[in-house]
């Protein structure tokens, strides 16, 4: 599987992994070993946390302005876009609603079971 990102888009995957790891450790420590693996709602909590982080971080990063660099050899201006941060062509701030939707589906699945 090839992971495609632009800018700091890779932070989406790191955020999801980090939130999942923290939730895993916290819920297993609180409710006993295997709790995180046996229930879907703790994973949903991790997805909601990752969604919030991705939304606010992505929003802050996309407000960064472009930088203009001058090539010393040719004297031409090069515009460096610092506002595009995507993972799988989805902007980082839009991963927030995607992850929140995944969390909502997991909560519904937990209730239905």
N, CA, C and O atoms as CSV, one atom per row, in Angstrom:
chain,resi,resn,atom,element,x,y,z
A,1,UNK,N,N,0.852,-1.175,0.000
A,1,UNK,CA,C,0.000,0.000,0.000
A,1,UNK,C,C,0.898,1.239,0.000
A,1,UNK,O,O,1.832,1.343,0.796
A,2,UNK,N,N,0.612,2.137,-0.869
A,2,UNK,CA,C,1.371,3.373,-0.979
A,2,UNK,C,C,0.607,4.481,-0.264
A,2,UNK,O,O,-0.579,4.699,-0.513
A,3,UNK,N,N,1.304,5.170,0.621
A,3,UNK,CA,C,0.693,6.290,1.329
A,3,UNK,C,C,1.115,7.567,0.618
A,3,UNK,O,O,2.304,7.850,0.471
A,4,UNK,N,N,0.127,8.330,0.183
A,4,UNK,CA,C,0.378,9.550,-0.571
A,4,UNK,C,C,0.029,10.737,0.312
A,4,UNK,O,O,-1.092,10.847,0.810
A,5,UNK,N,N,0.998,11.623,0.500
A,5,UNK,CA,C,0.729,12.831,1.270
A,5,UNK,C,C,1.444,14.021,0.668
A,5,UNK,O,O,2.378,13.882,-0.122
A,6,UNK,N,N,0.988,15.181,1.058
A,6,UNK,CA,C,1.616,16.438,0.647
A,6,UNK,C,C,1.752,17.289,1.910
A,6,UNK,O,O,0.845,17.329,2.742
A,7,UNK,N,N,2.867,17.952,2.043
A,7,UNK,CA,C,3.105,18.794,3.209
A,7,UNK,C,C,3.133,17.968,4.483
A,7,UNK,O,O,3.838,16.963,4.574
A,8,UNK,N,N,2.357,18.405,5.462
A,8,UNK,CA,C,2.282,17.696,6.741
A,8,UNK,C,C,1.090,16.747,6.808
A,8,UNK,O,O,0.626,16.426,7.903
A,9,UNK,N,N,0.591,16.298,5.676
A,9,UNK,CA,C,-0.545,15.382,5.651
A,9,UNK,C,C,-0.286,14.076,6.373
A,9,UNK,O,O,-1.221,13.434,6.852
A,10,UNK,N,N,0.977,13.676,6.457
A,10,UNK,CA,C,1.320,12.442,7.159
A,10,UNK,C,C,0.970,12.523,8.641
A,10,UNK,O,O,0.883,11.495,9.313
A,11,UNK,N,N,0.769,13.726,9.154
A,11,UNK,CA,C,0.404,13.876,10.566
A,11,UNK,C,C,-0.976,13.296,10.872
A,11,UNK,O,O,-1.266,12.992,12.029
A,12,UNK,N,N,-1.828,13.137,9.866
A,12,UNK,CA,C,-3.137,12.515,10.082
A,12,UNK,C,C,-2.935,11.084,10.576
A,12,UNK,O,O,-3.539,10.676,11.568
A,13,UNK,N,N,-2.090,10.329,9.890
A,13,UNK,CA,C,-1.837,8.933,10.277
A,13,UNK,C,C,-1.170,8.867,11.652
A,13,UNK,O,O,-1.504,8.007,12.467
A,14,UNK,N,N,-0.238,9.766,11.904
A,14,UNK,CA,C,0.446,9.792,13.198
A,14,UNK,C,C,-0.548,10.136,14.306
A,14,UNK,O,O,-0.490,9.555,15.390
A,15,UNK,N,N,-1.451,11.067,14.046
A,15,UNK,CA,C,-2.446,11.468,15.041
A,15,UNK,C,C,-3.405,10.327,15.356
A,15,UNK,O,O,-3.706,10.066,16.521
A,16,UNK,N,N,-3.882,9.650,14.321
A,16,UNK,CA,C,-4.796,8.518,14.534
A,16,UNK,C,C,-4.087,7.420,15.330
A,16,UNK,O,O,-4.657,6.860,16.266
A,17,UNK,N,N,-2.847,7.115,14.957
A,17,UNK,CA,C,-2.091,6.090,15.673
A,17,UNK,C,C,-1.867,6.505,17.126
A,17,UNK,O,O,-2.064,5.705,18.040
A,18,UNK,N,N,-1.459,7.748,17.335
A,18,UNK,CA,C,-1.197,8.226,18.689
A,18,UNK,C,C,-2.436,8.223,19.565
A,18,UNK,O,O,-2.385,7.784,20.714
A,19,UNK,N,N,-3.548,8.709,19.033
A,19,UNK,CA,C,-4.798,8.720,19.803
A,19,UNK,C,C,-5.273,7.303,20.104
A,19,UNK,O,O,-5.777,7.035,21.195
A,20,UNK,N,N,-5.115,6.401,19.147
A,20,UNK,CA,C,-5.503,5.012,19.362
A,20,UNK,C,C,-4.625,4.356,20.421
A,20,UNK,O,O,-5.120,3.604,21.260
A,21,UNK,N,N,-3.336,4.635,20.386
A,21,UNK,CA,C,-2.425,4.063,21.373
A,21,UNK,C,C,-2.733,4.584,22.773
A,21,UNK,O,O,-2.775,3.813,23.731
A,22,UNK,N,N,-2.947,5.881,22.888
A,22,UNK,CA,C,-3.272,6.469,24.197
A,22,UNK,C,C,-4.593,5.911,24.724
A,22,UNK,O,O,-4.700,5.570,25.902
A,23,UNK,N,N,-5.598,5.819,23.852
A,23,UNK,CA,C,-6.890,5.273,24.273
A,23,UNK,C,C,-6.745,3.803,24.682
A,23,UNK,O,O,-7.327,3.376,25.679
A,24,UNK,N,N,-5.984,3.045,23.928
A,24,UNK,CA,C,-5.760,1.639,24.247
A,24,UNK,C,C,-5.150,1.503,25.633
A,24,UNK,O,O,-5.649,0.744,26.464
A,25,UNK,N,N,-4.083,2.228,25.881
A,25,UNK,CA,C,-3.411,2.146,27.176
A,25,UNK,C,C,-4.310,2.630,28.312
A,25,UNK,O,O,-4.351,2.020,29.380
A,26,UNK,N,N,-5.030,3.730,28.079
A,26,UNK,CA,C,-5.881,4.306,29.124
A,26,UNK,C,C,-7.064,3.396,29.458
A,26,UNK,O,O,-7.327,3.146,30.634
A,27,UNK,N,N,-7.776,2.900,28.459
A,27,UNK,CA,C,-8.944,2.064,28.718
A,27,UNK,C,C,-8.559,0.710,29.292
A,27,UNK,O,O,-9.249,0.192,30.169
A,28,UNK,N,N,-7.461,0.127,28.805
A,28,UNK,CA,C,-7.024,-1.152,29.368
A,28,UNK,C,C,-6.543,-0.990,30.801
A,28,UNK,O,O,-6.744,-1.886,31.621
A,29,UNK,N,N,-5.916,0.128,31.118
A,29,UNK,CA,C,-5.467,0.366,32.488
A,29,UNK,C,C,-6.648,0.619,33.423
A,29,UNK,O,O,-6.621,0.226,34.589
A,30,UNK,N,N,-7.682,1.278,32.903
A,30,UNK,CA,C,-8.834,1.626,33.728
A,30,UNK,C,C,-9.807,0.463,33.900
A,30,UNK,O,O,-10.262,0.190,35.011
A,31,UNK,N,N,-10.126,-0.225,32.798
A,31,UNK,CA,C,-11.183,-1.240,32.823
A,31,UNK,C,C,-10.675,-2.674,32.747
A,31,UNK,O,O,-11.473,-3.610,32.810
A,32,UNK,N,N,-9.390,-2.864,32.615
A,32,UNK,CA,C,-8.836,-4.219,32.572
A,32,UNK,C,C,-8.309,-4.570,31.198
A,32,UNK,O,O,-8.714,-4.011,30.179
A,33,UNK,N,N,-7.386,-5.524,31.214
A,33,UNK,CA,C,-6.723,-5.936,29.979
A,33,UNK,C,C,-7.731,-6.478,28.961
A,33,UNK,O,O,-8.601,-7.278,29.304
A,34,UNK,N,N,-7.604,-6.036,27.717
A,34,UNK,CA,C,-8.456,-6.510,26.631
A,34,UNK,C,C,-9.728,-5.708,26.428
A,34,UNK,O,O,-10.478,-5.982,25.491
A,35,UNK,N,N,-9.993,-4.719,27.284
A,35,UNK,CA,C,-11.227,-3.936,27.154
A,35,UNK,C,C,-11.270,-3.182,25.834
A,35,UNK,O,O,-12.299,-3.168,25.159
A,36,UNK,N,N,-10.165,-2.558,25.467
A,36,UNK,CA,C,-10.098,-1.779,24.229
A,36,UNK,C,C,-10.370,-2.654,23.020
A,36,UNK,O,O,-11.048,-2.236,22.082
A,37,UNK,N,N,-9.841,-3.869,23.042
A,37,UNK,CA,C,-10.013,-4.782,21.913
A,37,UNK,C,C,-11.432,-5.368,21.850
A,37,UNK,O,O,-11.915,-5.698,20.767
A,38,UNK,N,N,-12.094,-5.498,22.995
A,38,UNK,CA,C,-13.413,-6.141,23.043
A,38,UNK,C,C,-14.571,-5.197,22.754
A,38,UNK,O,O,-15.674,-5.659,22.460
A,39,UNK,N,N,-14.353,-3.899,22.828
A,39,UNK,CA,C,-15.428,-2.919,22.628
A,39,UNK,C,C,-15.064,-1.951,21.513
A,39,UNK,O,O,-13.890,-1.676,21.266
A,40,UNK,N,N,-16.097,-1.439,20.844
A,40,UNK,CA,C,-15.869,-0.494,19.745
A,40,UNK,C,C,-15.885,0.962,20.206
A,40,UNK,O,O,-15.261,1.813,19.572
A,41,UNK,N,N,-16.581,1.259,21.289
A,41,UNK,CA,C,-16.706,2.660,21.680
A,41,UNK,C,C,-15.386,3.283,22.135
A,41,UNK,O,O,-15.213,4.486,21.940
A,42,UNK,N,N,-14.438,2.540,22.734
A,42,UNK,CA,C,-13.157,3.188,23.030
A,42,UNK,C,C,-12.391,3.587,21.760
A,42,UNK,O,O,-11.679,4.590,21.744
A,43,UNK,N,N,-12.546,2.796,20.712
A,43,UNK,CA,C,-11.921,3.158,19.430
A,43,UNK,C,C,-12.599,4.412,18.880
A,43,UNK,O,O,-11.946,5.271,18.287
A,44,UNK,N,N,-13.913,4.510,19.081
A,44,UNK,CA,C,-14.650,5.706,18.640
A,44,UNK,C,C,-14.161,6.939,19.395
A,44,UNK,O,O,-14.046,8.015,18.807
A,45,UNK,N,N,-13.875,6.799,20.678
A,45,UNK,CA,C,-13.336,7.924,21.455
A,45,UNK,C,C,-12.000,8.362,20.855
A,45,UNK,O,O,-11.737,9.556,20.717
A,46,UNK,N,N,-11.167,7.395,20.503
A,46,UNK,CA,C,-9.876,7.715,19.877
A,46,UNK,C,C,-10.087,8.431,18.541
A,46,UNK,O,O,-9.361,9.375,18.231
A,47,UNK,N,N,-11.065,7.998,17.747
A,47,UNK,CA,C,-11.333,8.639,16.451
A,47,UNK,C,C,-11.858,10.060,16.640
A,47,UNK,O,O,-11.493,10.959,15.883
A,48,UNK,N,N,-12.713,10.271,17.644
A,48,UNK,CA,C,-13.204,11.633,17.908
A,48,UNK,C,C,-12.058,12.550,18.339
A,48,UNK,O,O,-12.000,13.709,17.929
A,49,UNK,N,N,-11.156,12.032,19.158
A,49,UNK,CA,C,-9.994,12.821,19.562
A,49,UNK,C,C,-9.099,13.163,18.381
A,49,UNK,O,O,-8.659,14.303,18.232
A,50,UNK,N,N,-8.833,12.165,17.542
A,50,UNK,CA,C,-8.007,12.385,16.351
A,50,UNK,C,C,-8.701,13.349,15.392
A,50,UNK,O,O,-8.043,14.165,14.747
A,51,UNK,N,N,-10.030,13.257,15.296
A,51,UNK,CA,C,-10.787,14.158,14.418
A,51,UNK,C,C,-10.614,15.604,14.862
A,51,UNK,O,O,-10.391,16.488,14.035
A,52,UNK,N,N,-10.714,15.845,16.149
A,52,UNK,CA,C,-10.571,17.212,16.656
A,52,UNK,C,C,-9.163,17.746,16.408
A,52,UNK,O,O,-8.990,18.890,15.989
A,53,UNK,N,N,-8.172,16.920,16.666
A,53,UNK,CA,C,-6.789,17.351,16.458
A,53,UNK,C,C,-6.539,17.646,14.986
A,53,UNK,O,O,-5.955,18.675,14.647
A,54,UNK,N,N,-6.982,16.739,14.102
A,54,UNK,CA,C,-6.757,16.940,12.665
A,54,UNK,C,C,-7.479,18.180,12.158
A,54,UNK,O,O,-6.937,18.915,11.333
A,55,UNK,N,N,-8.693,18.423,12.641
A,55,UNK,CA,C,-9.454,19.587,12.210
A,55,UNK,C,C,-8.722,20.884,12.571
A,55,UNK,O,O,-8.501,21.735,11.710
A,56,UNK,N,N,-8.351,21.030,13.841
A,56,UNK,CA,C,-7.734,22.275,14.282
A,56,UNK,C,C,-6.312,22.428,13.746
A,56,UNK,O,O,-5.923,23.523,13.342
A,57,UNK,N,N,-5.543,21.359,13.738
A,57,UNK,CA,C,-4.179,21.430,13.215
A,57,UNK,C,C,-4.191,21.701,11.716
A,57,UNK,O,O,-3.430,22.537,11.228
A,58,UNK,N,N,-5.052,20.995,10.984
A,58,UNK,CA,C,-5.163,21.211,9.541
A,58,UNK,C,C,-5.627,22.612,9.203
A,58,UNK,O,O,-5.150,23.220,8.244
A,59,UNK,N,N,-6.566,23.126,9.997
A,59,UNK,CA,C,-7.050,24.487,9.767
A,59,UNK,C,C,-5.945,25.507,10.009
A,59,UNK,O,O,-5.809,26.467,9.251
A,60,UNK,N,N,-5.162,25.307,11.050
A,60,UNK,CA,C,-4.056,26.230,11.332
A,60,UNK,C,C,-2.985,26.156,10.246
A,60,UNK,O,O,-2.430,27.181,9.849
A,61,UNK,N,N,-2.694,24.955,9.768
A,61,UNK,CA,C,-1.654,24.794,8.755
A,61,UNK,C,C,-2.066,25.360,7.396
A,61,UNK,O,O,-1.223,25.867,6.656
A,62,UNK,N,N,-3.344,25.278,7.067
A,62,UNK,CA,C,-3.755,25.781,5.752
A,62,UNK,C,C,-3.812,27.301,5.695
A,62,UNK,O,O,-3.931,27.877,4.614
A,63,UNK,N,N,-3.731,27.949,6.841
A,63,UNK,CA,C,-3.723,29.414,6.873
A,63,UNK,C,C,-2.324,29.986,6.664
A,63,UNK,O,O,-2.148,31.201,6.577
A,64,UNK,N,N,-1.341,29.111,6.584
A,64,UNK,CA,C,0.021,29.582,6.334
A,64,UNK,C,C,0.108,30.136,4.920
A,64,UNK,O,O,-0.493,29.591,3.994
A,65,UNK,N,N,0.849,31.206,4.758
A,65,UNK,CA,C,0.949,31.832,3.443
A,65,UNK,C,C,2.090,31.217,2.635
A,65,UNK,O,O,2.977,30.556,3.175
A,66,UNK,N,N,2.039,31.451,1.348
A,66,UNK,CA,C,3.081,30.965,0.445
A,66,UNK,C,C,4.375,31.740,0.677
A,66,UNK,O,O,4.364,32.897,1.098
A,67,UNK,N,N,5.482,31.073,0.391
A,67,UNK,CA,C,6.791,31.723,0.465
A,67,UNK,C,C,7.336,31.872,-0.939
A,67,UNK,O,O,7.133,31.009,-1.793
A,68,UNK,N,N,8.023,32.960,-1.168
A,68,UNK,CA,C,8.655,33.188,-2.465
A,68,UNK,C,C,10.160,33.074,-2.269
A,68,UNK,O,O,10.750,33.772,-1.444
A,69,UNK,N,N,10.775,32.174,-3.047
A,69,UNK,CA,C,12.225,32.004,-3.013
A,69,UNK,C,C,12.785,32.442,-4.359
A,69,UNK,O,O,12.108,32.335,-5.382
A,70,UNK,N,N,14.002,32.928,-4.358
A,70,UNK,CA,C,14.645,33.359,-5.596
A,70,UNK,C,C,15.790,32.399,-5.897
A,70,UNK,O,O,16.697,32.210,-5.086
A,71,UNK,N,N,15.725,31.801,-7.080
A,71,UNK,CA,C,16.780,30.893,-7.518
A,71,UNK,C,C,18.032,31.707,-7.817
A,71,UNK,O,O,18.003,32.612,-8.651
A,72,UNK,N,N,19.132,31.386,-7.136
A,72,UNK,CA,C,20.361,32.159,-7.301
A,72,UNK,C,C,20.950,32.010,-8.705
A,72,UNK,O,O,21.546,32.951,-9.230
A,73,UNK,N,N,20.788,30.847,-9.306
A,73,UNK,CA,C,21.384,30.611,-10.622
A,73,UNK,C,C,20.659,31.378,-11.724
A,73,UNK,O,O,21.296,31.949,-12.609
A,74,UNK,N,N,19.326,31.393,-11.670
A,74,UNK,CA,C,18.565,32.015,-12.748
A,74,UNK,C,C,17.974,33.366,-12.361
A,74,UNK,O,O,17.639,34.169,-13.233
A,75,UNK,N,N,17.843,33.624,-11.067
A,75,UNK,CA,C,17.230,34.867,-10.619
A,75,UNK,C,C,15.712,34.850,-10.675
A,75,UNK,O,O,15.075,35.875,-10.431
A,76,UNK,N,N,15.120,33.700,-10.994
A,76,UNK,CA,C,13.661,33.595,-11.086
A,76,UNK,C,C,13.059,33.327,-9.707
A,76,UNK,O,O,13.668,32.708,-8.835
A,77,UNK,N,N,11.842,33.823,-9.560
A,77,UNK,CA,C,11.113,33.593,-8.318
A,77,UNK,C,C,10.425,32.229,-8.369
A,77,UNK,O,O,9.875,31.835,-9.397
A,78,UNK,N,N,10.466,31.515,-7.239
A,78,UNK,CA,C,9.791,30.229,-7.100
A,78,UNK,C,C,8.833,30.363,-5.926
A,78,UNK,O,O,9.241,30.748,-4.830
A,79,UNK,N,N,7.567,30.049,-6.147
A,79,UNK,CA,C,6.564,30.132,-5.092
A,79,UNK,C,C,6.462,28.769,-4.415
A,79,UNK,O,O,6.192,27.759,-5.065
A,80,UNK,N,N,6.680,28.755,-3.114
A,80,UNK,CA,C,6.569,27.534,-2.326
A,80,UNK,C,C,5.239,27.559,-1.586
A,80,UNK,O,O,5.015,28.398,-0.713
A,81,UNK,N,N,4.358,26.624,-1.946
A,81,UNK,CA,C,3.035,26.568,-1.336
A,81,UNK,C,C,3.153,25.870,0.013
A,81,UNK,O,O,3.519,24.697,0.077
A,82,UNK,N,N,2.849,26.580,1.079
A,82,UNK,CA,C,2.923,26.013,2.424
A,82,UNK,C,C,1.540,25.782,3.023
A,82,UNK,O,O,1.427,25.540,4.225
A,83,UNK,N,N,0.502,25.848,2.225
A,83,UNK,CA,C,-0.841,25.725,2.775
A,83,UNK,C,C,-1.542,24.429,2.369
A,83,UNK,O,O,-2.685,24.209,2.771
A,84,UNK,N,N,-0.903,23.579,1.596
A,84,UNK,CA,C,-1.539,22.332,1.175
A,84,UNK,C,C,-0.945,21.163,1.948
A,84,UNK,O,O,0.230,20.827,1.801
A,85,UNK,N,N,-1.789,20.553,2.775
A,85,UNK,CA,C,-1.381,19.413,3.585
A,85,UNK,C,C,-2.461,18.344,3.417
A,85,UNK,O,O,-3.549,18.463,3.980
A,86,UNK,N,N,-2.159,17.306,2.646
A,86,UNK,CA,C,-3.160,16.296,2.318
A,86,UNK,C,C,-2.639,14.897,2.619
A,86,UNK,O,O,-1.432,14.653,2.623
A,87,UNK,N,N,-3.572,13.986,2.868
A,87,UNK,CA,C,-3.296,12.558,2.958
A,87,UNK,C,C,-4.292,11.877,2.033
A,87,UNK,O,O,-5.501,12.059,2.179
A,88,UNK,N,N,-3.797,11.098,1.088
A,88,UNK,CA,C,-4.633,10.480,0.059
A,88,UNK,C,C,-5.517,11.519,-0.631
A,88,UNK,O,O,-6.697,11.272,-0.877
A,89,UNK,N,N,-4.946,12.666,-0.938
A,89,UNK,CA,C,-5.577,13.762,-1.674
A,89,UNK,C,C,-6.713,14.444,-0.907
A,89,UNK,O,O,-7.432,15.267,-1.475
A,90,UNK,N,N,-6.882,14.113,0.366
A,90,UNK,CA,C,-7.899,14.756,1.205
A,90,UNK,C,C,-7.182,15.756,2.111
A,90,UNK,O,O,-6.265,15.373,2.836
A,91,UNK,N,N,-7.583,17.035,2.084
A,91,UNK,CA,C,-6.929,18.026,2.952
A,91,UNK,C,C,-7.011,17.617,4.425
A,91,UNK,O,O,-7.983,17.008,4.870
A,92,UNK,N,N,-5.979,17.966,5.146
A,92,UNK,CA,C,-5.862,17.546,6.541
A,92,UNK,C,C,-7.051,17.973,7.384
A,92,UNK,O,O,-7.534,17.192,8.204
A,93,UNK,N,N,-7.532,19.194,7.202
A,93,UNK,CA,C,-8.651,19.655,8.022
A,93,UNK,C,C,-9.940,18.888,7.720
A,93,UNK,O,O,-10.819,18.796,8.577
A,94,UNK,N,N,-10.058,18.338,6.512
A,94,UNK,CA,C,-11.257,17.569,6.178
A,94,UNK,C,C,-11.196,16.134,6.692
A,94,UNK,O,O,-12.199,15.421,6.652
A,95,UNK,N,N,-10.038,15.706,7.171
A,95,UNK,CA,C,-9.953,14.404,7.823
A,95,UNK,C,C,-10.717,14.429,9.146
A,95,UNK,O,O,-11.132,13.379,9.638
A,96,UNK,N,N,-10.907,15.609,9.722
A,96,UNK,CA,C,-11.671,15.721,10.964
A,96,UNK,C,C,-13.079,15.145,10.827
A,96,UNK,O,O,-13.452,14.268,11.606
A,97,UNK,N,N,-13.873,15.611,9.858
A,97,UNK,CA,C,-15.211,15.034,9.682
A,97,UNK,C,C,-15.179,13.553,9.276
A,97,UNK,O,O,-16.056,12.785,9.670
A,98,UNK,N,N,-14.181,13.158,8.498
A,98,UNK,CA,C,-14.074,11.741,8.099
A,98,UNK,C,C,-13.858,10.870,9.331
A,98,UNK,O,O,-14.533,9.855,9.502
A,99,UNK,N,N,-12.923,11.262,10.183
A,99,UNK,CA,C,-12.646,10.482,11.388
A,99,UNK,C,C,-13.816,10.523,12.363
A,99,UNK,O,O,-14.098,9.531,13.034
A,100,UNK,N,N,-14.500,11.666,12.447
A,100,UNK,CA,C,-15.686,11.759,13.305
A,100,UNK,C,C,-16.792,10.836,12.803
A,100,UNK,O,O,-17.496,10.217,13.601
A,101,UNK,N,N,-16.947,10.741,11.490
A,101,UNK,CA,C,-17.949,9.826,10.920
A,101,UNK,C,C,-17.587,8.376,11.231
A,101,UNK,O,O,-18.466,7.573,11.543
A,102,UNK,N,N,-16.316,8.039,11.150
A,102,UNK,CA,C,-15.886,6.680,11.505
A,102,UNK,C,C,-16.194,6.412,12.977
A,102,UNK,O,O,-16.669,5.332,13.328
A,103,UNK,N,N,-15.926,7.388,13.829
A,103,UNK,CA,C,-16.252,7.245,15.247
A,103,UNK,C,C,-17.744,7.063,15.476
A,103,UNK,O,O,-18.149,6.244,16.301
A,104,UNK,N,N,-18.564,7.817,14.755
A,104,UNK,CA,C,-20.021,7.691,14.892
A,104,UNK,C,C,-20.502,6.309,14.453
A,104,UNK,O,O,-21.372,5.719,15.095
A,105,UNK,N,N,-19.944,5.798,13.372
A,105,UNK,CA,C,-20.309,4.453,12.902
A,105,UNK,C,C,-19.930,3.412,13.958
A,105,UNK,O,O,-20.691,2.476,14.204
A,106,UNK,N,N,-18.774,3.566,14.574
A,106,UNK,CA,C,-18.355,2.625,15.615
A,106,UNK,C,C,-19.280,2.673,16.828
A,106,UNK,O,O,-19.576,1.637,17.422
A,107,UNK,N,N,-19.740,3.869,17.200
A,107,UNK,CA,C,-20.686,3.984,18.317
A,107,UNK,C,C,-21.996,3.283,17.971
A,107,UNK,O,O,-22.547,2.557,18.799
A,108,UNK,N,N,-22.494,3.491,16.766
A,108,UNK,CA,C,-23.734,2.830,16.339
A,108,UNK,C,C,-23.554,1.324,16.323
A,108,UNK,O,O,-24.449,0.589,16.743
A,109,UNK,N,N,-22.409,0.853,15.844
A,109,UNK,CA,C,-22.141,-0.592,15.826
A,109,UNK,C,C,-22.105,-1.161,17.241
A,109,UNK,O,O,-22.562,-2.281,17.473
A,110,UNK,N,N,-21.567,-0.399,18.182
A,110,UNK,CA,C,-21.520,-0.844,19.581
A,110,UNK,C,C,-22.927,-0.942,20.159
A,110,UNK,O,O,-23.229,-1.874,20.903
A,111,UNK,N,N,-23.788,0.017,19.819
A,111,UNK,CA,C,-25.163,0.028,20.332
A,111,UNK,C,C,-25.974,-1.115,19.723
A,111,UNK,O,O,-26.761,-1.759,20.417
A,112,UNK,N,N,-25.784,-1.361,18.446
A,112,UNK,CA,C,-26.560,-2.379,17.734
A,112,UNK,C,C,-26.202,-3.787,18.221
A,112,UNK,O,O,-27.062,-4.664,18.295
A,113,UNK,N,N,-24.938,-3.989,18.547
A,113,UNK,CA,C,-24.521,-5.334,18.994
A,113,UNK,C,C,-25.182,-5.690,20.232
A,113,UNK,O,O,-24.959,-6.779,20.760
